[in-house]
């Protein structure tokens, strides 16, 4: 059903500039919005796209100028637009119930208001807090502890002895608590070192689809409060990841490494065994970390180096063929023969 701009502004506490009676049928992004849609403009860099958009109206920030089309001015355009999108979608809440096909060990406990989907498995001695959402096929091992408001998406797997803080989200096919990759050579063969530790995830941690966090050898692998981990990230045994980190897709952290708080690892970063990355460091895409990183570093390249040094190197790479020609000429002139 359509909603008026007046109604939409009331949802988000915004100021209308234009027609309050304009009817809006949907909320879409700038590139997708059409004649009956509302969009949002959160930055001056999007003014050109807003001018070219077919949207009927927009939610805009305080610095965005008035427009011939209707706008709703707010402090936080993105946050307000999210509210609008959810309102248009309507209530999609599933019934908070336990599916009869779920397998829950008699000794396990699940808090109030849980949603437990088809074929979920909950192991012996596991304790799950209130408001849990366990989607179809999620598997929780024995003696795990999950806080309140935890969400496990389809086929997420927790091995035994994992601890999840409040509001933790584990996406589909992620595996928490698999064995660390630990072996020793005995009589010419690789003998497995039993992985007897655990995994501890703090509050408000999010683990992306198909990511893995291995258990420690003896103690826990830890992920700090508020850390967000993208899809396809590998965190090895005994790692200690700080609070509020951002670890982007395909990053891989070798065993016993650690990070400070507010560290960012961009896509495909590789961290060698036993290293520490200092707090508030930003490591660029595809960096190879082979030594400890001081706090507040900005790194690029493989092996990684300070970003300004790396950019100077890149600027000179294209000159190398010409430099080789010059060296060849100089050596010939000096009678030293041609360079290899």
C-alpha positions in Angstrom: 0.0 0.0 0.0 1.2 3.6 -0.6 2.3 5.8 2.2 2.3 9.6 2.2 5.5 11.6 2.7 3.9 13.0 5.8 3.5 9.5 7.3 7.0 8.5 6.3 8.5 11.7 7.9 6.6 10.8 11.1 8.2 7.4 11.2 11.7 8.9 11.2 11.2 12.3 12.8 12.2 14.1 9.6 11.6 17.6 8.2 9.6 17.8 4.9 10.6 20.1 2.2 8.0 19.8 -0.6 4.7 17.9 -0.9 3.7 16.1 2.3 0.8 14.4 0.4 3.0 12.7 -2.2 2.2 9.0 -2.3 5.2 6.6 -2.1 4.9 2.9 -2.9 8.4 1.6 -2.2 11.8 2.5 -0.9 14.8 1.8 -3.2 18.4 2.7 -3.7 19.4 5.7 -6.0 20.1 3.5 -8.9 16.9 1.5 -8.6 14.3 4.0 -7.5 11.5 5.0 -9.9 8.6 7.4 -10.1 6.7 6.1 -7.1 9.7 5.4 -4.9 11.7 7.2 -2.1 15.5 6.9 -1.9 18.2 8.4 0.2 21.2 10.7 -0.3 23.7 10.6 2.5 26.6 12.4 0.9 27.3 15.3 -1.4 29.2 12.9 -3.7 25.8 11.4 -4.5 24.2 14.6 -5.7 24.8 13.8 -9.4 23.2 10.4 -9.0 20.3 12.0 -7.1 19.9 14.5 -10.0 19.8 11.6 -12.5 17.6 9.4 -10.4 14.0 8.8 -11.3 13.0 8.7 -7.6 10.0 10.8 -6.5 11.5 11.8 -3.2 14.6 11.3 -1.0 15.7 11.1 2.6 18.7 13.5 2.8 21.3 14.7 5.2 21.5 18.1 6.8 24.1 19.4 4.3 22.2 18.3 1.1 20.6 21.3 -0.7 16.9 21.6 -1.3 15.7 20.1 -4.6 12.7 20.5 -6.9 11.6 17.1 -5.8 10.3 16.4 -2.3 12.9 15.6 0.4 12.8 14.6 4.1 15.7 16.1 6.0 17.2 14.0 8.8 20.5 13.7 10.8 21.1 10.1 9.7 19.9 9.4 6.2 21.1 5.8 6.0 19.7 4.8 9.4 16.4 6.5 8.6 16.2 4.9 5.2 16.7 1.5 6.8 13.7 2.1 9.0 11.6 3.1 6.0 12.6 -0.1 4.0 11.7 -2.3 7.0 8.4 -0.5 7.3 7.5 -1.1 3.7 8.5 -4.8 3.9 6.1 -5.3 6.8 6.4 -7.9 9.6 8.3 -11.0 8.5 8.9 -12.4 12.0 8.8 -16.2 12.2 6.9 -17.9 15.0 9.1 -18.3 18.1 8.8 -22.1 18.4 10.8 -25.3 18.4 10.4 -27.4 15.3 9.4 -31.0 16.1 12.3 -32.3 13.8 14.9 -30.6 16.0 17.1 -32.9 18.1 17.8 -31.4 21.5 19.7 -33.4 24.1 17.6 -33.8 27.3 20.4 -32.1 29.4 20.5 -29.0 27.1 18.7 -25.9 28.1 17.2 -23.3 25.7 16.0 -19.9 27.1 12.7 -18.3 26.6 11.3 -17.1 23.3 13.5 -19.3 21.1 13.1 -20.0 17.4 14.5 -23.5 16.6 14.2 -24.5 13.0 13.9 -27.8 11.3 16.7 -30.4 11.9 18.6 -28.3 14.4 20.9 -30.3 16.7 21.8 -29.2 20.2 24.2 -31.4 22.1 24.6 -32.6 25.7 25.0 -30.0 28.4 24.7 -27.0 26.1 23.1 -23.8 27.5 21.5 -21.3 25.2 20.1 -17.9 26.4 16.9 -16.2 25.7 15.6 -15.1 22.2 17.9 -17.5 20.3 17.3 -17.9 16.6 18.6 -21.3 15.4 17.9 -21.7 11.7 17.4 -24.9 9.8 20.2 -27.4 10.1 22.3 -25.5 12.6 24.4 -27.8 14.7 25.6 -27.0 18.2 27.9 -29.5 19.9 28.2 -30.5 23.6 28.9 -28.2 26.5 28.5 -25.0 24.5 27.4 -21.8 26.1 25.4 -19.2 24.1 24.3 -15.8 25.3 21.0 -14.0 24.7 19.8 -13.0 21.3 22.2 -15.3 19.4 21.5 -16.1 15.8 22.8 -19.2 14.0 22.0 -19.2 10.3 21.3 -22.4 8.2 23.9 -25.1 8.7 26.2 -23.1 10.9 28.3 -25.5 13.1 29.6 -25.1 16.6 31.9 -27.9 17.8 32.0 -28.9 21.5 32.9 -26.4 24.2 32.3 -23.2 22.2 31.2 -20.0 24.0 29.3 -17.2 22.3 28.5 -13.9 23.8 25.2 -12.0 23.6 23.9 -11.0 20.2 26.5 -13.0 18.3 25.6 -13.8 14.7 27.0 -16.9 12.8 26.2 -17.0 9.1 25.5 -20.1 7.0 28.1 -22.9 6.8 30.5 -21.1 9.1 32.4 -23.6 11.4 33.4 -22.6 14.9 35.7 -24.8 16.9 37.1 -27.2 14.4 40.5 -28.7 15.2 43.5 -26.5 14.8 46.0 -27.6 12.1 48.5 -29.1 14.5 50.8 -32.0 13.7 54.2 -33.3 14.7 56.5 -35.6 12.9 57.0 -39.0 14.6 58.9 -41.8 12.9 58.5 -40.1 9.5 54.8 -39.6 9.7 52.6 -36.6 10.6 51.0 -37.4 14.0 48.0 -35.3 14.9 48.3 -33.1 18.0 45.0 -33.3 19.9 43.3 -30.0 19.9 41.9 -29.8 23.5 41.1 -26.1 23.8 38.0 -24.1 22.8 36.7 -21.0 21.1 35.3 -17.9 22.9 33.4 -15.3 20.9 32.6 -12.0 22.7 29.4 -10.0 22.6 28.2 -8.5 19.3 30.5 -10.6 17.2 29.4 -11.5 13.6 31.0 -14.4 11.6 30.4 -14.5 7.9 29.3 -17.4 5.7 31.8 -20.2 5.3 34.3 -18.7 7.7 36.2 -20.8 10.2 37.5 -20.2 13.7 39.6 -23.1 15.0 39.8 -24.2 18.6 43.0 -23.7 20.6 45.4 -26.5 21.3 45.0 -26.2 25.1 43.5 -22.8 25.8 40.8 -20.9 23.9 40.9 -19.1 20.5 39.3 -15.7 21.3 37.4 -13.1 19.3 36.8 -9.8 21.1 33.6 -7.9 21.6 32.2 -6.2 18.5 34.5 -7.8 16.0 33.0 -8.3 12.5 34.3 -11.1 10.3 33.4 -11.3 6.6 32.7 -14.4 4.5 35.5 -16.9 3.8 37.9 -15.8 6.6 40.2 -18.3 8.3 41.3 -17.8 11.9 43.6 -20.5 13.2 44.1 -22.1 16.6 45.2 -20.1 19.6 44.6 -16.7 17.9 43.6 -13.8 20.1 41.6 -11.3 18.0 40.9 -7.9 19.7 37.7 -5.9 20.1 36.0 -4.2 17.2 38.2 -5.6 14.4 37.1 -5.8 10.8 38.4 -8.8 9.0 37.5 -8.8 5.3 36.8 -11.7 3.0 39.5 -14.3 2.4 41.8 -13.0 5.1 43.8 -15.8 6.8 45.5 -15.6 10.2 47.9 -18.3 11.1 48.1 -20.0 14.5 48.9 -18.1 17.7 48.7 -14.7 16.1 46.9 -11.7 17.7 45.5 -8.3 17.0 44.8 -5.2 19.1 41.5 -3.4 19.1 40.1 -1.6 16.1 42.3 -3.4 13.6 41.2 -3.7 9.9 42.5 -6.5 7.7 41.3 -6.0 4.0 40.6 -8.8 1.6 43.1 -11.6 1.2 45.5 -10.4 3.9 47.7 -13.2 5.1 49.3 -13.2 8.6 52.1 -15.5 9.4 52.3 -17.7 12.5 52.7 -16.1 15.9 52.6 -12.4 14.9 50.9 -9.4 16.6 49.2 -6.6 14.7 48.9 -3.5 16.9 45.7 -1.6 17.7 44.1 0.7 15.1 46.3 -0.7 12.3 44.9 -0.9 8.7 46.3 -3.6 6.5 45.6 -3.2 2.8 44.3 -5.9 0.5 46.5 -8.9 -0.3 49.2 -7.8 2.2 51.5 -10.5 3.5 52.4 -9.9 7.1 55.7 -11.6 8.1 56.7 -9.6 11.2 54.9 -7.8 14.1 53.0 -4.6 13.1 53.2 -1.5 15.4 50.0 0.2 16.5 48.3 2.6 14.1 50.3 1.3 11.1 49.1 1.7 7.5 50.4 -1.2 5.4 50.3 -2.2 1.7 52.1 -4.8 -0.4 53.5 -8.3 0.0 55.6 -8.5 2.0 53.8 -5.6 3.7 55.5 -2.3 4.1 54.3 1.2 5.2 51.8 2.5 2.6 53.8 5.6 1.6 56.9 3.5 0.9 54.9 1.0 -1.1 53.3 3.7 -3.3 56.7 5.1 -4.1 57.9 1.6 -5.1 54.8 1.2 -7.3 55.5 4.6 -9.0 59.0 3.3 -9.9 58.1 -0.2 -11.1 57.1 1.0 -14.5 60.5 2.7 -14.9 62.5 -0.5 -14.4 62.7 -1.7 -18.0 64.1 1.7 -19.1 66.5 1.7 -16.2 67.8 -1.7 -17.3 68.4 -0.4 -20.8 70.4 2.5 -19.4 72.5 0.2 -17.2 73.2 -2.0 -20.2 74.4 1.0 -22.2 76.6 2.3 -19.4 78.2 -1.1 -18.9 78.9 -1.5 -22.6 80.4 2.0 -22.7 82.7 1.1 -19.8 83.6 -2.2 -21.4 82.0 -4.2 -18.7 79.9 -6.3 -21.0 76.2 -6.4 -21.3 74.0 -6.8 -18.2 72.2 -10.1 -17.7 
